[in-house]
């Protein structure tokens, strides 16, 4: 790679189902956040290659009672980001509730509370379009078979121009069952270009699918189709689902994801042009590029979404999300640095997957080492805190207060089919009630755990290698937590300092 080129993926972590929009010289991206809070991450770039996380559009998921516990694969699916009438708009589908919308005058907000545009099971992947010439508005969405019994088709609606409702019952405008070889058609993005309605939509499933393009002179069809991006002889499996953006100079680019197991859905940037027959050509003649000339945009300093955190004043950075809507008092602000988490009492202390008070960020897509310093400030027997790799299976290392008052270093895990955790290594005394924790993450998301308990021996390995796993749609997560067994009264706190992720 040279200063004139970039390499894919441009976002090497789980920024699932990305969509992008340009406003002036700025580019903004959002992605699926499923059941984590805050949701709807907002990223910013000036060159389409380097991105920073600038906020979230959804502070809490609604209805709140549905998300006071982890629902890892539910919630916010495949949002669409648009700019219209001097406002930013985000539409998304909750597969159990329907199609929602929020909007704001600035990317950093304030964002409106979620508005339910259309209620129903299995309504997913909505995308709006405003016709600036006629004043009409449209919306297209896909279907989740797991909730509705329907899939492989796209439904179109006329929409109120103010985005508050739909004007008809909807019509199937693309039926994937009628296209030979197509299945699992979903994730549509709707555009108007050169006298055509365009729908860019993937099919074939996230592991092995492709990106399709559809065009019609009328919104309700009929649509012609073509495959415009597929794996071919590259190592980019299932390249699809994303958004098209045009630069001020007229260059076209397409951002999409690639499913990478425990790493989730990483984001690639493809050049986009128009063929002699006026169909889009993505990548290198329809194949994903690994390296390419940068967009012809002003150079930007290298940047990436933040990972490290010193937790100034007890506050955590934008990169962190809870596994459900947050509760009062889970994290305490104070005058110094360091994250102070309450040891929340729970009957599910044996299974991190069931806890809403795990503070998480995305697992990096490249080999790395994760470190944090921990002090357990709890006298409650059974109180514990630690650093976790969380997915359908999980593993963690941390500190636990024993019934005899001593603090032990513990390392535990649970397989995907296990209902509770068990020891991955023999507990050992942490004489000062503190430890430095480290996870080295190698190829294939294989994790090796280490700890330094301040006994002069430095970091020592703990237990066998643990292979991180995703949930069904969500990549594995790094997590910090503090908890205590069910009971009464305050159970103390745990303090985390100097969270760092370094390349290995």
N, C-alpha and C positions, 0 to 999 in steps of 0.2 A: 504494500500500500504506500502511496506517495501523498504529498500534500494536495495533489490534484484529484485524488481518488478516495473512495470510502469502501469499507468492507461490511458485508452483512453477517449477522444481524446488526442493525443500528441500535436496537434496544434488546440486550441479551438477558432478558428476564421475562416474567409472565405478565406482559401488558396485553392481555387477551382481547381479541376482536376489536382492533383499533379502528378509529375513524378520525379524520383529519379535516381541517378547514383553514383557509387563509383569510386573514383580515388585514388589509394593508400589506406591510412587510413582515407580518408576524404569522406564524403557523401554530396551531393548537391541536392537541390530540387528546382524546379520551379513550377509555377502555372498560371492559367488563370488570366489575368488582364483586359480583355475586353477593354473598351474605356478610361481607366485612364492612365495618364502619370506621371512619367516614368512607363513602363510596363515590363513584364516578371521578377517578383521578383526572387532573387537568395538567397537561404537559405543554411546554412552550419551546419553540425553536425559531431561529432566524435562517437556518441553512438546510433544514430537513434531515440533517445527520446527527447533530448534537441536541439533546433534549434535556430540559430540567423540569422537575415537578414543582408546580406553582400553587397547587391547592386541590380541593375537592368540591364538587357541586352538590353533594348530598351528605349532610352531616349525620343524619340518622335514617335508617330504612323505615318505611311505613307499610302497613300499620305496625306501630312499635311493638305491640304484643306478639306479633308473629316473628320478630327478630330479636327477642330478648334472650335467645339461646342460639347456638351455632346452627346455621343451615348452609353448609359450605358450598353446595352446588346450586343454590336457589338465589332469589333476589334479583340483582341487576345483570341482565343478559344483553350483550351486543348493542351498546348504545350508538346512536347517530348524533353527530355534532354539526350544527349549522349556524349561520349568521344571517339574520333577516330583520329588517325594520329596526336596525341599530341595536339589536339584542342577540345574545348567544342563546341557542336553544339546544337542549339535549332530550331526545326521545329514547326510551328503552322499554323492553318487555320483561315483565316479571311473569314467568311461566305459570304461576299459580294464581295471579291476580288480574293481569291485563297490561295494557299499554299506558305508560306514564310519560309525563313531560315536566321539565323544569326550564326556567329561562332567567337571564340576568343581563343587565346593561354592560357589565364588564366581566372578563373571564374570572376575575377573583371575587365576583359577586357584588352585591348580595343576590343569591339565587333564591327563587321562589320555592315554596314547599311543593312536593310532588303533587301533580294534578293527574287524576285518573281519566285518561282520554277515552278508553274503551275497556270495559270489564270483560273478562272471559278467561277460560283456561286454555293454555297452550298458545297464546298470542305472543309472538316473540319477534325480535329483530326489526322493529319499526324504523322507517326512514321517511321524513317529510320532504316535500318540494313545494316551493312557492314560485308561481309563474309571475315574474315581475311585470310582464306586459299586460296580462289579462286580469291580474289580481286573484286568480284562482289558486287553490292550494290542494295538494294531494298527499296521500300517505300509502305506503306499501308495507306489508309485514309478512312474515313467514309463520310456520306452525311447528309446535313441539308435539310429536306423536305421543310422548309419554303422558301428556295431560289431555290432549284433545282427540287422540286416535287418528289425527290427520298429519301428514308431512309431505314434503316434496312438491309443495305448491306455494305460490305467492298470491296474496290477496290485496287488491287495490281499493282505495276509498277516495272520495272527495272529502276535503277537510275544511273546517271553518278557517278562514284566513288568520284569525287570532290564535289558532292552535288549541282552542278549548274543547272542540268536539268534532265528530265526523258527521257528514251530511247524507250518508246512505248506509245500507247494510253490507256493502262490500261485494266485490266480484273477483273470482279467480282470474287473474290476468296472465299467469304463467303456470301451466300444469306440467311438472317435471315427469309425470308418468307417461305423458304423450311424446316425450323426447327420448329416442332410443339410447339406452345406456346411462341415462341420468338418474341419480337417486340422491336423497337427502339435500334437496335444493333449499337454501336458507340464506340468512345474512344479507338481504338485498340493500343496496345503496342506490338511491334514485337521483338522476341528473337530467337536465335539459341541455342539449348541445346540437348545434348545427341543424335545427329543425326536427330533431328526434328526441323522444323520451328514451333515456338510457337507464337500464338497471344492470349494475354490476353485482353479481351474486355467485357465491361458491356452491359447489355440489360435490358429492362423492365421499363426504365424511372428513373429519379433521386430520386423520392420519394419512390418507392416500388420495384426497380429493384434488379438485382443480378449480380455477376461477373462470366463471362464465360471464359473457356480456350479452345483453338482450337490447333490442331497439324496436321502436314502433313510432309511427307518425301520430298515433293517438294514445293517451294514457292507458285506456282499457284494452289496447291491443288491436290486432294480433301482433305478437312479438316474434322477430327472428332471433336465433341464438347462435353463439359461437364460443368455443373454448379459447381463451386468450392467454392463459398461464397454466402450466402443468409441470410436473417434476422432470419429465424427459430423462436425460442421462445425468442429471445433477444429483447431489445428496440432500436436496431440500424437499423433504416429503410434504405432500399435501399443501402446496403453496396457495393459499386463498384467504378470502374474507378480509376486506379492508376498505380503504377509501382512496379516491382520486383527488388530486389537487393540482392547480395550475399556478405557476409563478407569474410575477408581473411581466416578465419577458416572453411569456407564452410557452414555457417548457411544461410538460405534463409528467407527473410522477404518481406512483401507486404504492401505498403502504399496506402491507398485509402481514399475516402471521404464519408461523410454522410451528406445529405441535412437536415439542421435544420432551415428552415424558414428564419426569419429575420437575424439569425446568419450566414447564408450562408452555405458553404460546409466545414465542419471541417474535420481534417485529423486524421485517425486511423492507427495504426501499428499492423499488424497481423503476427504471426508466420507462416511459410510456410515450408512444408515438401513434400516428394514424397512418394506416396503410393506404395503398392506392384505391382500395374499395371502400375507404372511409370507416373501417373498423379499427378499434384500438389494437395496438401491438404492445404487449408487456414484456419486460425483461429483454433477453437476447432472443428475439424471434419466438417468443412464447415460453422460454425457459428462464428460470430464476438466475440472476447474476450473483456471483460471489463477490466480485469487485468491479467498480465502475467509476467513471468520471463523476465528480461531485456535481450537484446542481449549480447552475450559473447564478449564484447568489453571493452577496458580500460574505467574506470569510468570518467565521465565528470561532471564538476560543473553544477548545475542547471542553465538553461538559457532559454530564450524565446525571440522572436522578440520584439524589443523596442516599447514602447508606450509613455512614458513620454518625455517631451521636454522642455528645457529652451531656445531654439532657440539662441545659442551663436552667436554673430555677425549678428543676423538677419537671420541666416541660419536654415532651418528646416531639421529634421532627415530623414533617409531613409524610415521610416515608412509612410511618407506622400506622397500622389499622388493627382495631379489635376484631375478634372473631364473631362478634355480634354487636348490637347496640350497646354502648358503654353504660355502666352504672355509676352512680354517685360514689365518689371517694375511692375509686380503684387506684388512681394515681394522685399523689399529694404534691402540690407546689410548695416550694420552700426557698430559702434565700441562697442556697449554694447550688453546686452542680450535682448531677446524679438523679437517676429515676428512682422514686420511692413508691413501690407498689405495695398495696395492702394485701396481706395474706387472707384472701377472701375465703370464707368458709363454704364448703360445698360437699354434697353427698356424692359427687362425681370426681372426687380427688384422685381416684385411681385411673382416670381416663382423660387425658388432655383434650381429646377430640370433642368432648362434651362441654368444655368450659368456655363461657363467653368472655372471660377476662384474661385471655392470652393476647399479648400485644405482638403483632406480627409484621414482618416485611418480606418481600419476595426473595426467593432463593436465587443467587446469582447464577447465570448460565455458563460461567467459566470457572475453572478450578480456583479455589480461594481458601483463605483461612479466616474464621470468624472468632473474635475474642470479646469477652466482657468480664469485668470484675464484679463480684457479688459479695454482699455481706448480709447475713440473715439476722434480722433484729426482731426475733420472736422467741418467747419462752414457751410457746404452746407446743406440747408434744404432737408430733406429726406434721407441724408446719414445715413447708418446703418451698423452694424457689429455684429456678434454673433457666438454662438455655436449651431450647428444643429445636429439632427439625420435625415439622408437623405435616402430616399428610394422612392418607388412608391408613398407613402405618406411621408410628412415630417413635422417636428416641430423644432422651434428654439427659443432661448431666447438671448436677446442682447440689444444694445443701438441704439437709433435713434435721430438725431437732428431734432427738431421741427421747424416750420416756425417762431416761436417767439424766436428762439435762444436757448431754453432750451433743455437739453438732457433727454430723457425718457427711462426707462426700458420698453421694449416691448417683448411680447411672442406671437408667431404666429404659425399657422399650416395650412396644406392643406391636404384634403383627396386625395386618389388616383384618384378619378374622378373629382376633383376640378381643375379649370384652374388658380386659383390664391389663395394666402394665405388670412387668416383672423385672427383676434385677438383671442387668447386663454385665455387672461386675460386682465383686464383693465390696460392701461399704467400708470406708476407712475414716478415721477420725480427722476432722478439720479443727485443729486445736484453737485457732483464733476466731472460729465462726465466720470465716471468709475464705474466698478462693478466687483464683483466676481460671476461667473456663475457656476452652478452645475447641473448635470443631474444624478439622481440615476436610474440605470437600474436594474430592478428586473427580476424574473422568467417570461418567455414568452416574453422577450424583452419589458416589460412594463416600460415606462420612466416617471419619475416625475421630473419636472423642479423647480429649486430654484435660487434665486439671493440675493446677499448682495450689496446694493448700497451705503454703507458707512454712513448710517443714524443712526448707533448705534443699530439697531435691529437685526443684523446678517442675516443669511440666512433665507429667507421666501419662502414658497412654492408658485408656480405660476401655475394657470390653472389646468385643469383635467389631469388625467393620459393619456399618449399618447402611443399607441402600435406601435412599430417600424414595418415596413414592408420591404420586399426585393423588388428589381426589379424582372424581370422574371428569370434571371439567377444569379443575383448578390445580395449578402447579403446587409443589411443596413450598412450605413457608418456614422461615426462621421465626422463633418465638421467644419472648421473655414472659415469665409468669411467677406469681406468688400465690400460695393457697394454704388452706388448713382444713382439717376434717370438719364435718358438720358439728355444730355445737352452738354455744351462746357466748356473746361478748366479743370484744375486739381481740384479734389473734396476732397482732403485731404487723410488722412490715418487712420488706426486703429492699435493699438498696443496690442498684446497678449503676456502674460507672464505666466510662471509656469503652463504649461499644465500637468495635472496629471491624471492617472487612478489608482484607488485603489480598492482592493477587498472589498465587502460589506457583 
